[in-house]
Amino acid sequence: MDLGKLIQERIRDVDDYPKPGVVFKDITPLLADHVAFAGVVDTIVNHHGRGTVDKIVGIEARGFILAAPVAYHFGAGFVPVRKKGKLPSRTHEETYDLEYGTETIEIHVDAFEPGDRVLIVDDVLATGGTARAAAELVRRGGGEVVGLSVLLELSFLHGRDKLGNLDVHSLVTV
């Protein structure tokens, strides 16, 4: 089975969403396909290796869907990164630019123990703003970012360039 081809076949382009000029990458067909979904989770876990990560960070909202089963397979904790105002306790926050505006994300101040090895998981790496902000939140919280795994990297937006020496693992790059 060619997982990269299967992933590409299961990601639907939606023009002009969430605003005109943006092509949204809809992963719901992939999530509905057990083979594709399981292949994504297994590939992320196998790439990094069990026992190498203490916590998995999932970025709201589609990153949660991928990160939670990855955390389970790693035997690691799951930590959500949410949009501002969605977490119930004290938070660190980071504001960043998107390809179509700005956003602020937060993480609980007590999400990590000092030195926790943290893998960030998200669905798409586009301009790199969200991933860079999430990595900064992990560091501010005392965690060590060991890498970023994404389902799809939009290389034409050069998001990887904003992430410095962060280990970036993309299952599919377009």
VMD Tcl script that builds the backbone (N, CA, C; Angstrom):
set m [mol new atoms 522]
animate dup $m
set s [atomselect $m all]
$s set {name element resname resid chain x y z} {
  {N N MET 1 A 0.839 -1.186 0.000}
  {CA C MET 1 A 0.000 0.000 0.000}
  {C C MET 1 A 0.882 1.246 0.000}
  {N N ASP 2 A 0.560 2.201 -0.832}
  {CA C ASP 2 A 1.252 3.484 -0.888}
  {C C ASP 2 A 0.472 4.463 -0.014}
  {N N LEU 3 A 0.932 4.648 1.242}
  {CA C LEU 3 A 0.201 5.491 2.192}
  {C C LEU 3 A 0.132 6.940 1.719}
  {N N GLY 4 A 1.214 7.448 1.155}
  {CA C GLY 4 A 1.209 8.834 0.669}
  {C C GLY 4 A 0.129 9.055 -0.375}
  {N N LYS 5 A 0.011 8.122 -1.299}
  {CA C LYS 5 A -1.026 8.229 -2.340}
  {C C LYS 5 A -2.419 8.138 -1.716}
  {N N LEU 6 A -2.604 7.210 -0.778}
  {CA C LEU 6 A -3.894 7.067 -0.108}
  {C C LEU 6 A -4.274 8.342 0.644}
  {N N ILE 7 A -3.316 8.929 1.331}
  {CA C ILE 7 A -3.570 10.183 2.050}
  {C C ILE 7 A -4.023 11.256 1.070}
  {N N GLN 8 A -3.276 11.417 -0.020}
  {CA C GLN 8 A -3.633 12.456 -0.995}
  {C C GLN 8 A -5.023 12.223 -1.586}
  {N N GLU 9 A -5.372 10.972 -1.805}
  {CA C GLU 9 A -6.702 10.661 -2.346}
  {C C GLU 9 A -7.812 10.951 -1.341}
  {N N ARG 10 A -7.486 10.962 -0.059}
  {CA C ARG 10 A -8.500 11.134 0.984}
  {C C ARG 10 A -8.569 12.552 1.546}
  {N N ILE 11 A -7.786 13.475 0.986}
  {CA C ILE 11 A -7.863 14.877 1.397}
  {C C ILE 11 A -8.566 15.649 0.299}
  {N N ARG 12 A -9.648 16.307 0.691}
  {CA C ARG 12 A -10.497 17.025 -0.274}
  {C C ARG 12 A -10.173 18.520 -0.216}
  {N N ASP 13 A -10.009 19.152 -1.381}
  {CA C ASP 13 A -9.830 20.602 -1.456}
  {C C ASP 13 A -11.188 21.279 -1.464}
  {N N VAL 14 A -11.325 22.311 -0.626}
  {CA C VAL 14 A -12.550 23.109 -0.580}
  {C C VAL 14 A -12.137 24.550 -0.874}
  {N N ASP 15 A -12.517 25.030 -2.045}
  {CA C ASP 15 A -12.154 26.384 -2.460}
  {C C ASP 15 A -12.894 27.443 -1.650}
  {N N ASP 16 A -12.183 28.556 -1.411}
  {CA C ASP 16 A -12.750 29.749 -0.786}
  {C C ASP 16 A -13.297 29.489 0.616}
  {N N TYR 17 A -12.596 28.635 1.375}
  {CA C TYR 17 A -12.989 28.385 2.756}
  {C C TYR 17 A -11.742 28.448 3.624}
  {N N PRO 18 A -11.737 29.191 4.698}
  {CA C PRO 18 A -12.836 29.899 5.345}
  {C C PRO 18 A -13.085 31.302 4.795}
  {N N LYS 19 A -12.286 31.689 3.803}
  {CA C LYS 19 A -12.526 32.985 3.151}
  {C C LYS 19 A -12.085 32.901 1.705}
  {N N PRO 20 A -12.543 33.816 0.868}
  {CA C PRO 20 A -12.191 33.777 -0.555}
  {C C PRO 20 A -10.675 33.745 -0.772}
  {N N GLY 21 A -10.252 32.892 -1.701}
  {CA C GLY 21 A -8.850 32.771 -2.050}
  {C C GLY 21 A -8.103 31.678 -1.311}
  {N N VAL 22 A -8.699 31.134 -0.240}
  {CA C VAL 22 A -8.064 30.064 0.535}
  {C C VAL 22 A -8.595 28.715 0.044}
  {N N VAL 23 A -7.681 27.758 -0.146}
  {CA C VAL 23 A -8.075 26.391 -0.477}
  {C C VAL 23 A -7.901 25.566 0.795}
  {N N PHE 24 A -9.006 25.194 1.408}
  {CA C PHE 24 A -9.023 24.443 2.663}
  {C C PHE 24 A -8.779 22.970 2.379}
  {N N LYS 25 A -7.918 22.352 3.172}
  {CA C LYS 25 A -7.621 20.924 3.044}
  {C C LYS 25 A -8.504 20.165 4.040}
  {N N ASP 26 A -9.554 19.544 3.532}
  {CA C ASP 26 A -10.533 18.826 4.348}
  {C C ASP 26 A -10.063 17.391 4.551}
  {N N ILE 27 A -9.763 17.031 5.819}
  {CA C ILE 27 A -9.258 15.687 6.107}
  {C C ILE 27 A -10.359 14.730 6.547}
  {N N THR 28 A -11.618 15.159 6.568}
  {CA C THR 28 A -12.676 14.267 7.045}
  {C C THR 28 A -12.812 12.991 6.208}
  {N N PRO 29 A -12.604 13.007 4.883}
  {CA C PRO 29 A -12.636 11.727 4.156}
  {C C PRO 29 A -11.526 10.769 4.616}
  {N N LEU 30 A -10.364 11.296 4.951}
  {CA C LEU 30 A -9.280 10.467 5.458}
  {C C LEU 30 A -9.657 9.865 6.814}
  {N N LEU 31 A -10.228 10.668 7.689}
  {CA C LEU 31 A -10.611 10.183 9.017}
  {C C LEU 31 A -11.668 9.093 8.942}
  {N N ALA 32 A -12.510 9.149 7.920}
  {CA C ALA 32 A -13.571 8.157 7.758}
  {C C ALA 32 A -13.064 6.825 7.197}
  {N N ASP 33 A -11.836 6.814 6.708}
  {CA C ASP 33 A -11.240 5.617 6.128}
  {C C ASP 33 A -10.305 4.997 7.164}
  {N N HIS 34 A -10.721 3.871 7.747}
  {CA C HIS 34 A -9.949 3.246 8.811}
  {C C HIS 34 A -8.506 2.958 8.404}
  {N N VAL 35 A -8.289 2.455 7.213}
  {CA C VAL 35 A -6.941 2.112 6.773}
  {C C VAL 35 A -6.063 3.361 6.692}
  {N N ALA 36 A -6.585 4.429 6.108}
  {CA C ALA 36 A -5.821 5.666 5.986}
  {C C ALA 36 A -5.545 6.283 7.355}
  {N N PHE 37 A -6.559 6.352 8.198}
  {CA C PHE 37 A -6.417 6.951 9.521}
  {C C PHE 37 A -5.408 6.164 10.366}
  {N N ALA 38 A -5.559 4.847 10.400}
  {CA C ALA 38 A -4.633 4.009 11.165}
  {C C ALA 38 A -3.216 4.122 10.604}
  {N N GLY 39 A -3.096 4.196 9.282}
  {CA C GLY 39 A -1.783 4.334 8.660}
  {C C GLY 39 A -1.086 5.611 9.067}
  {N N VAL 40 A -1.846 6.697 9.168}
  {CA C VAL 40 A -1.287 7.982 9.594}
  {C C VAL 40 A -0.770 7.878 11.025}
  {N N VAL 41 A -1.603 7.377 11.926}
  {CA C VAL 41 A -1.215 7.269 13.336}
  {C C VAL 41 A 0.010 6.370 13.478}
  {N N ASP 42 A -0.031 5.198 12.867}
  {CA C ASP 42 A 1.090 4.259 12.970}
  {C C ASP 42 A 2.381 4.840 12.404}
  {N N THR 43 A 2.292 5.567 11.306}
  {CA C THR 43 A 3.487 6.143 10.690}
  {C C THR 43 A 4.123 7.192 11.584}
  {N N ILE 44 A 3.313 8.026 12.208}
  {CA C ILE 44 A 3.854 9.033 13.133}
  {C C ILE 44 A 4.554 8.356 14.303}
  {N N VAL 45 A 3.899 7.365 14.904}
  {CA C VAL 45 A 4.490 6.661 16.043}
  {C C VAL 45 A 5.775 5.961 15.625}
  {N N ASN 46 A 5.754 5.263 14.509}
  {CA C ASN 46 A 6.943 4.538 14.051}
  {C C ASN 46 A 8.096 5.474 13.705}
  {N N HIS 47 A 7.776 6.639 13.172}
  {CA C HIS 47 A 8.832 7.592 12.811}
  {C C HIS 47 A 9.629 8.025 14.041}
  {N N HIS 48 A 8.928 8.294 15.121}
  {CA C HIS 48 A 9.595 8.823 16.317}
  {C C HIS 48 A 10.054 7.725 17.267}
  {N N GLY 49 A 9.383 6.594 17.262}
  {CA C GLY 49 A 9.761 5.475 18.114}
  {C C GLY 49 A 9.174 5.565 19.509}
  {N N ARG 50 A 8.563 4.492 19.934}
  {CA C ARG 50 A 7.982 4.445 21.280}
  {C C ARG 50 A 9.060 4.669 22.330}
  {N N GLY 51 A 8.653 5.314 23.418}
  {CA C GLY 51 A 9.574 5.565 24.513}
  {C C GLY 51 A 10.389 6.827 24.369}
  {N N THR 52 A 10.180 7.582 23.308}
  {CA C THR 52 A 10.966 8.793 23.066}
  {C C THR 52 A 10.228 10.069 23.432}
  {N N VAL 53 A 8.951 9.945 23.818}
  {CA C VAL 53 A 8.111 11.117 24.032}
  {C C VAL 53 A 7.324 10.947 25.335}
  {N N ASP 54 A 7.226 12.032 26.105}
  {CA C ASP 54 A 6.443 12.032 27.347}
  {C C ASP 54 A 5.042 12.592 27.147}
  {N N LYS 55 A 4.925 13.602 26.277}
  {CA C LYS 55 A 3.644 14.253 26.035}
  {C C LYS 55 A 3.483 14.514 24.540}
  {N N ILE 56 A 2.236 14.432 24.102}
  {CA C ILE 56 A 1.876 14.793 22.732}
  {C C ILE 56 A 1.007 16.031 22.801}
  {N N VAL 57 A 1.380 17.053 22.074}
  {CA C VAL 57 A 0.575 18.267 21.972}
  {C C VAL 57 A -0.237 18.177 20.694}
  {N N GLY 58 A -1.551 18.384 20.811}
  {CA C GLY 58 A -2.433 18.460 19.657}
  {C C GLY 58 A -2.946 19.883 19.535}
  {N N ILE 59 A -2.893 20.412 18.327}
  {CA C ILE 59 A -3.314 21.794 18.086}
  {C C ILE 59 A -4.763 21.805 17.630}
  {N N GLU 60 A -5.552 22.664 18.254}
  {CA C GLU 60 A -6.989 22.774 17.953}
  {C C GLU 60 A -7.203 23.039 16.474}
  {N N ALA 61 A -8.151 22.452 15.897}
  {CA C ALA 61 A -8.997 21.387 16.428}
  {C C ALA 61 A -8.652 20.069 15.762}
  {N N ARG 62 A -8.284 20.104 14.498}
  {CA C ARG 62 A -8.037 18.837 13.797}
  {C C ARG 62 A -6.785 18.144 14.303}
  {N N GLY 63 A -5.858 18.884 14.867}
  {CA C GLY 63 A -4.687 18.268 15.467}
  {C C GLY 63 A -5.048 17.370 16.631}
  {N N PHE 64 A -6.147 17.684 17.344}
  {CA C PHE 64 A -6.606 16.828 18.447}
  {C C PHE 64 A -6.905 15.423 17.934}
  {N N ILE 65 A -7.561 15.358 16.784}
  {CA C ILE 65 A -8.019 14.087 16.240}
  {C C ILE 65 A -6.845 13.166 15.939}
  {N N LEU 66 A -5.758 13.727 15.450}
  {CA C LEU 66 A -4.570 12.924 15.143}
  {C C LEU 66 A -3.718 12.688 16.386}
  {N N ALA 67 A -3.600 13.692 17.228}
  {CA C ALA 67 A -2.687 13.621 18.371}
  {C C ALA 67 A -3.151 12.656 19.453}
  {N N ALA 68 A -4.451 12.577 19.701}
  {CA C ALA 68 A -4.935 11.713 20.788}
  {C C ALA 68 A -4.584 10.236 20.561}
  {N N PRO 69 A -4.862 9.660 19.378}
  {CA C PRO 69 A -4.461 8.258 19.201}
  {C C PRO 69 A -2.936 8.084 19.151}
  {N N VAL 70 A -2.216 9.083 18.697}
  {CA C VAL 70 A -0.754 9.006 18.724}
  {C C VAL 70 A -0.278 8.934 20.178}
  {N N ALA 71 A -0.852 9.785 21.043}
  {CA C ALA 71 A -0.493 9.765 22.468}
  {C C ALA 71 A -0.780 8.397 23.074}
  {N N TYR 72 A -1.927 7.844 22.757}
  {CA C TYR 72 A -2.298 6.526 23.266}
  {C C TYR 72 A -1.251 5.476 22.865}
  {N N HIS 73 A -0.862 5.474 21.600}
  {CA C HIS 73 A 0.099 4.479 21.118}
  {C C HIS 73 A 1.501 4.691 21.683}
  {N N PHE 74 A 1.840 5.929 22.005}
  {CA C PHE 74 A 3.130 6.214 22.624}
  {C C PHE 74 A 3.129 5.869 24.113}
  {N N GLY 75 A 1.931 5.767 24.714}
  {CA C GLY 75 A 1.870 5.652 26.166}
  {C C GLY 75 A 2.234 6.982 26.799}
  {N N ALA 76 A 1.885 8.060 26.105}
  {CA C ALA 76 A 2.229 9.419 26.533}
  {C C ALA 76 A 0.959 10.183 26.894}
  {N N GLY 77 A 1.134 11.283 27.609}
  {CA C GLY 77 A 0.015 12.158 27.906}
  {C C GLY 77 A -0.352 13.002 26.697}
  {N N PHE 78 A -1.598 13.473 26.670}
  {CA C PHE 78 A -2.088 14.358 25.605}
  {C C PHE 78 A -2.317 15.736 26.192}
  {N N VAL 79 A -1.804 16.766 25.518}
  {CA C VAL 79 A -1.957 18.150 25.962}
  {C C VAL 79 A -2.579 18.958 24.827}
  {N N PRO 80 A -3.751 19.550 25.072}
  {CA C PRO 80 A -4.363 20.365 24.017}
  {C C PRO 80 A -3.819 21.792 23.988}
  {N N VAL 81 A -3.585 22.281 22.781}
  {CA C VAL 81 A -3.333 23.700 22.539}
  {C C VAL 81 A -4.622 24.231 21.938}
  {N N ARG 82 A -5.200 25.232 22.622}
  {CA C ARG 82 A -6.528 25.706 22.211}
  {C C ARG 82 A -6.502 27.181 21.860}
  {N N LYS 83 A -7.540 27.611 21.177}
  {CA C LYS 83 A -7.719 29.027 20.894}
  {C C LYS 83 A -7.963 29.758 22.195}
  {N N LYS 84 A -7.607 31.033 22.214}
  {CA C LYS 84 A -7.711 31.859 23.414}
  {C C LYS 84 A -9.123 31.790 24.001}
  {N N GLY 85 A -9.158 31.606 25.325}
  {CA C GLY 85 A -10.419 31.620 26.045}
  {C C GLY 85 A -11.102 30.263 26.167}
  {N N LYS 86 A -10.504 29.197 25.667}
  {CA C LYS 86 A -11.143 27.873 25.679}
  {C C LYS 86 A -10.647 26.964 26.804}
  {N N LEU 87 A -9.539 27.306 27.449}
  {CA C LEU 87 A -9.016 26.475 28.523}
  {C C LEU 87 A -9.453 27.040 29.878}
  {N N PRO 88 A -9.802 26.170 30.841}
  {CA C PRO 88 A -10.424 26.633 32.080}
  {C C PRO 88 A -9.478 27.098 33.178}
  {N N SER 89 A -8.176 26.874 33.053}
  {CA C SER 89 A -7.249 27.225 34.113}
  {C C SER 89 A -6.251 28.251 33.597}
  {N N ARG 90 A -5.242 28.592 34.426}
  {CA C ARG 90 A -4.229 29.578 34.021}
  {C C ARG 90 A -3.479 29.084 32.785}
  {N N THR 91 A -3.170 30.016 31.878}
  {CA C THR 91 A -2.540 29.647 30.612}
  {C C THR 91 A -1.369 30.551 30.248}
  {N N HIS 92 A -0.513 30.009 29.387}
  {CA C HIS 92 A 0.434 30.803 28.609}
  {C C HIS 92 A -0.263 31.038 27.278}
  {N N GLU 93 A -0.008 32.179 26.651}
  {CA C GLU 93 A -0.607 32.424 25.334}
  {C C GLU 93 A 0.429 32.956 24.363}
  {N N GLU 94 A 0.147 32.730 23.079}
  {CA C GLU 94 A 1.041 33.165 22.003}
  {C C GLU 94 A 0.172 33.592 20.822}
  {N N THR 95 A 0.461 34.774 20.270}
  {CA C THR 95 A -0.254 35.281 19.104}
  {C C THR 95 A 0.647 35.144 17.887}
  {N N TYR 96 A 0.050 34.784 16.758}
  {CA C TYR 96 A 0.825 34.544 15.540}
  {C C TYR 96 A -0.016 34.900 14.331}
  {N N ASP 97 A 0.652 34.986 13.167}
  {CA C ASP 97 A -0.020 35.296 11.909}
  {C C ASP 97 A -0.400 34.013 11.190}
  {N N LEU 98 A -1.594 34.017 10.611}
  {CA C LEU 98 A -2.065 32.952 9.725}
  {C C LEU 98 A -1.964 33.457 8.295}
  {N N GLU 99 A -2.235 32.562 7.346}
  {CA C GLU 99 A -2.256 33.013 5.958}
  {C C GLU 99 A -3.443 33.918 5.679}
  {N N TYR 100 A -4.413 33.974 6.629}
  {CA C TYR 100 A -5.603 34.810 6.422}
  {C C TYR 100 A -6.008 35.571 7.681}
  {N N GLY 101 A -5.034 35.981 8.515}
  {CA C GLY 101 A -5.338 36.772 9.702}
  {C C GLY 101 A -4.365 36.484 10.825}
  {N N THR 102 A -4.807 36.747 12.065}
  {CA C THR 102 A -4.005 36.440 13.246}
  {C C THR 102 A -4.835 35.594 14.195}
  {N N GLU 103 A -4.143 34.903 15.089}
  {CA C GLU 103 A -4.806 34.024 16.052}
  {C C GLU 103 A -3.971 33.998 17.319}
  {N N THR 104 A -4.616 33.703 18.427}
  {CA C THR 104 A -3.929 33.505 19.694}
  {C C THR 104 A -4.287 32.122 20.206}
  {N N ILE 105 A -3.247 31.369 20.600}
  {CA C ILE 105 A -3.466 30.040 21.167}
  {C C ILE 105 A -2.919 30.017 22.592}
  {N N GLU 106 A -3.427 29.044 23.357}
  {CA C GLU 106 A -3.041 28.934 24.763}
  {C C GLU 106 A -2.774 27.486 25.146}
  {N N ILE 107 A -2.039 27.347 26.235}
  {CA C ILE 107 A -1.778 26.046 26.842}
  {C C ILE 107 A -1.776 26.253 28.349}
  {N N HIS 108 A -2.210 25.266 29.100}
  {CA C HIS 108 A -2.192 25.391 30.558}
  {C C HIS 108 A -0.755 25.539 31.057}
  {N N VAL 109 A -0.569 26.404 32.054}
  {CA C VAL 109 A 0.776 26.646 32.585}
  {C C VAL 109 A 1.364 25.400 33.248}
  {N N ASP 110 A 0.515 24.476 33.684}
  {CA C ASP 110 A 1.003 23.274 34.367}
  {C C ASP 110 A 0.933 22.019 33.490}
  {N N ALA 111 A 0.953 22.205 32.173}
  {CA C ALA 111 A 0.804 21.076 31.244}
  {C C ALA 111 A 2.019 20.155 31.221}
  {N N PHE 112 A 3.181 20.666 31.590}
  {CA C PHE 112 A 4.413 19.895 31.473}
  {C C PHE 112 A 5.195 19.895 32.770}
  {N N GLU 113 A 5.911 18.801 32.957}
  {CA C GLU 113 A 6.930 18.724 34.000}
  {C C GLU 113 A 8.228 19.221 33.364}
  {N N PRO 114 A 9.116 19.826 34.124}
  {CA C PRO 114 A 10.378 20.277 33.530}
  {C C PRO 114 A 11.092 19.136 32.805}
  {N N GLY 115 A 11.470 19.416 31.566}
  {CA C GLY 115 A 12.197 18.438 30.775}
  {C C GLY 115 A 11.342 17.431 30.035}
  {N N ASP 116 A 10.007 17.505 30.151}
  {CA C ASP 116 A 9.152 16.594 29.371}
  {C C ASP 116 A 9.532 16.677 27.898}
  {N N ARG 117 A 9.662 15.519 27.266}
  {CA C ARG 117 A 9.925 15.436 25.825}
  {C C ARG 117 A 8.572 15.487 25.127}
  {N N VAL 118 A 8.398 16.491 24.256}
  {CA C VAL 118 A 7.090 16.793 23.684}
  {C C VAL 118 A 7.135 16.746 22.160}
  {N N LEU 119 A 6.182 15.989 21.609}
  {CA C LEU 119 A 5.970 15.956 20.169}
  {C C LEU 119 A 4.703 16.732 19.860}
  {N N ILE 120 A 4.785 17.665 18.931}
  {CA C ILE 120 A 3.627 18.438 18.486}
  {C C ILE 120 A 3.055 17.740 17.253}
  {N N VAL 121 A 1.734 17.549 17.236}
  {CA C VAL 121 A 1.064 16.899 16.117}
  {C C VAL 121 A -0.040 17.820 15.607}
  {N N ASP 122 A -0.076 18.008 14.288}
  {CA C ASP 122 A -1.126 18.810 13.674}
  {C C ASP 122 A -1.455 18.212 12.315}
  {N N ASP 123 A -2.516 18.710 11.720}
  {CA C ASP 123 A -2.938 18.177 10.434}
  {C C ASP 123 A -2.151 18.772 9.277}
  {N N VAL 124 A -1.989 20.097 9.255}
  {CA C VAL 124 A -1.365 20.766 8.111}
  {C C VAL 124 A -0.309 21.755 8.592}
  {N N LEU 125 A 0.837 21.726 7.944}
  {CA C LEU 125 A 1.844 22.769 8.111}
  {C C LEU 125 A 1.712 23.685 6.905}
  {N N ALA 126 A 1.267 24.911 7.155}
  {CA C ALA 126 A 1.082 25.882 6.071}
  {C C ALA 126 A 2.165 26.957 6.204}
  {N N THR 127 A 1.834 28.093 6.796}
  {CA C THR 127 A 2.807 29.179 6.916}
  {C C THR 127 A 3.766 29.000 8.084}
  {N N GLY 128 A 3.475 28.064 8.966}
  {CA C GLY 128 A 4.362 27.780 10.089}
  {C C GLY 128 A 4.044 28.549 11.362}
  {N N GLY 129 A 3.124 29.493 11.287}
  {CA C GLY 129 A 2.815 30.320 12.455}
  {C C GLY 129 A 2.256 29.537 13.630}
  {N N THR 130 A 1.323 28.649 13.359}
  {CA C THR 130 A 0.704 27.872 14.431}
  {C C THR 130 A 1.723 26.948 15.077}
  {N N ALA 131 A 2.500 26.257 14.280}
  {CA C ALA 131 A 3.501 25.332 14.805}
  {C C ALA 131 A 4.560 26.074 15.618}
  {N N ARG 132 A 5.015 27.195 15.116}
  {CA C ARG 132 A 6.023 27.975 15.845}
  {C C ARG 132 A 5.467 28.465 17.173}
  {N N ALA 133 A 4.218 28.935 17.178}
  {CA C ALA 133 A 3.586 29.397 18.412}
  {C C ALA 133 A 3.416 28.250 19.404}
  {N N ALA 134 A 3.012 27.082 18.921}
  {CA C ALA 134 A 2.849 25.920 19.801}
  {C C ALA 134 A 4.190 25.516 20.404}
  {N N ALA 135 A 5.241 25.511 19.601}
  {CA C ALA 135 A 6.571 25.163 20.108}
  {C C ALA 135 A 7.012 26.151 21.182}
  {N N GLU 136 A 6.738 27.412 20.971}
  {CA C GLU 136 A 7.087 28.431 21.965}
  {C C GLU 136 A 6.316 28.200 23.265}
  {N N LEU 137 A 5.047 27.840 23.166}
  {CA C LEU 137 A 4.248 27.558 24.367}
  {C C LEU 137 A 4.803 26.353 25.133}
  {N N VAL 138 A 5.206 25.318 24.411}
  {CA C VAL 138 A 5.800 24.138 25.063}
  {C C VAL 138 A 7.063 24.544 25.804}
  {N N ARG 139 A 7.933 25.284 25.149}
  {CA C ARG 139 A 9.189 25.716 25.783}
  {C C ARG 139 A 8.919 26.589 27.000}
  {N N ARG 140 A 7.978 27.514 26.872}
  {CA C ARG 140 A 7.635 28.395 27.985}
  {C C ARG 140 A 7.092 27.596 29.172}
  {N N GLY 141 A 6.431 26.478 28.877}
  {CA C GLY 141 A 5.874 25.632 29.926}
  {C C GLY 141 A 6.871 24.648 30.524}
  {N N GLY 142 A 8.109 24.647 30.037}
  {CA C GLY 142 A 9.138 23.782 30.603}
  {C C GLY 142 A 9.387 22.506 29.835}
  {N N GLY 143 A 8.678 22.301 28.720}
  {CA C GLY 143 A 8.886 21.103 27.914}
  {C C GLY 143 A 9.978 21.287 26.884}
  {N N GLU 144 A 10.485 20.172 26.398}
  {CA C GLU 144 A 11.482 20.159 25.336}
  {C C GLU 144 A 10.812 19.633 24.067}
  {N N VAL 145 A 10.747 20.448 23.040}
  {CA C VAL 145 A 10.111 20.037 21.785}
  {C C VAL 145 A 11.062 19.113 21.033}
  {N N VAL 146 A 10.624 17.860 20.852}
  {CA C VAL 146 A 11.462 16.897 20.139}
  {C C VAL 146 A 11.110 16.817 18.663}
  {N N GLY 147 A 9.975 17.401 18.283}
  {CA C GLY 147 A 9.617 17.381 16.880}
  {C C GLY 147 A 8.193 17.812 16.630}
  {N N LEU 148 A 7.895 17.911 15.348}
  {CA C LEU 148 A 6.564 18.249 14.857}
  {C C LEU 148 A 6.219 17.225 13.785}
  {N N SER 149 A 5.081 16.575 13.928}
  {CA C SER 149 A 4.593 15.675 12.880}
  {C C SER 149 A 3.294 16.226 12.327}
  {N N VAL 150 A 3.215 16.296 10.998}
  {CA C VAL 150 A 2.008 16.779 10.335}
  {C C VAL 150 A 1.601 15.795 9.248}
  {N N LEU 151 A 0.326 15.754 9.021}
  {CA C LEU 151 A -0.226 14.930 7.964}
  {C C LEU 151 A 0.186 15.468 6.591}
  {N N LEU 152 A 0.063 16.781 6.412}
  {CA C LEU 152 A 0.261 17.408 5.112}
  {C C LEU 152 A 1.056 18.694 5.264}
  {N N GLU 153 A 2.101 18.840 4.457}
  {CA C GLU 153 A 2.886 20.074 4.440}
  {C C GLU 153 A 2.667 20.772 3.102}
  {N N LEU 154 A 2.253 22.030 3.168}
  {CA C LEU 154 A 2.074 22.854 1.969}
  {C C LEU 154 A 3.385 23.602 1.741}
  {N N SER 155 A 4.315 22.973 1.046}
  {CA C SER 155 A 5.680 23.490 0.931}
  {C C SER 155 A 5.750 24.849 0.244}
  {N N PHE 156 A 4.802 25.152 -0.605}
  {CA C PHE 156 A 4.809 26.426 -1.332}
  {C C PHE 156 A 4.570 27.621 -0.417}
  {N N LEU 157 A 4.138 27.368 0.837}
  {CA C LEU 157 A 3.950 28.446 1.816}
  {C C LEU 157 A 5.171 28.617 2.722}
  {N N HIS 158 A 6.167 27.749 2.585}
  {CA C HIS 158 A 7.464 27.855 3.263}
  {C C HIS 158 A 7.367 27.902 4.788}
  {N N GLY 159 A 6.391 27.207 5.363}
  {CA C GLY 159 A 6.229 27.191 6.814}
  {C C GLY 159 A 7.405 26.583 7.549}
  {N N ARG 160 A 8.017 25.591 6.952}
  {CA C ARG 160 A 9.174 24.925 7.573}
  {C C ARG 160 A 10.293 25.937 7.848}
  {N N ASP 161 A 10.416 26.949 6.991}
  {CA C ASP 161 A 11.474 27.947 7.147}
  {C C ASP 161 A 11.326 28.740 8.444}
  {N N LYS 162 A 10.130 28.839 8.980}
  {CA C LYS 162 A 9.892 29.606 10.210}
  {C C LYS 162 A 10.145 28.789 11.474}
  {N N LEU 163 A 10.504 27.515 11.317}
  {CA C LEU 163 A 10.591 26.634 12.476}
  {C C LEU 163 A 12.020 26.359 12.930}
  {N N GLY 164 A 12.976 27.071 12.352}
  {CA C GLY 164 A 14.362 26.917 12.775}
  {C C GLY 164 A 14.839 25.485 12.637}
  {N N ASN 165 A 15.442 24.959 13.700}
  {CA C ASN 165 A 16.004 23.609 13.639}
  {C C ASN 165 A 15.046 22.543 14.171}
  {N N LEU 166 A 13.768 22.870 14.275}
  {CA C LEU 166 A 12.773 21.908 14.737}
  {C C LEU 166 A 12.695 20.734 13.763}
  {N N ASP 167 A 12.709 19.517 14.295}
  {CA C ASP 167 A 12.591 18.311 13.474}
  {C C ASP 167 A 11.150 18.215 12.970}
  {N N VAL 168 A 10.965 18.389 11.668}
  {CA C VAL 168 A 9.632 18.367 11.068}
  {C C VAL 168 A 9.469 17.088 10.255}
  {N N HIS 169 A 8.390 16.356 10.556}
  {CA C HIS 169 A 8.077 15.114 9.863}
  {C C HIS 169 A 6.720 15.298 9.182}
  {N N SER 170 A 6.686 15.245 7.863}
  {CA C SER 170 A 5.462 15.386 7.080}
  {C C SER 170 A 5.181 14.063 6.389}
  {N N LEU 171 A 3.940 13.580 6.496}
  {CA C LEU 171 A 3.594 12.348 5.811}
  {C C LEU 171 A 3.449 12.582 4.310}
  {N N VAL 172 A 2.940 13.750 3.927}
  {CA C VAL 172 A 2.796 14.122 2.522}
  {C C VAL 172 A 3.188 15.584 2.381}
  {N N THR 173 A 3.969 15.891 1.360}
  {CA C THR 173 A 4.360 17.269 1.060}
  {C C THR 173 A 3.893 17.606 -0.346}
  {N N VAL 174 A 3.184 18.727 -0.457}
  {CA C VAL 174 A 2.761 19.218 -1.767}
  {C C VAL 174 A 3.269 20.622 -1.982}
}
mol reanalyze $m
mol bondsrecalc $m
mol representation Tube
mol addrep $m
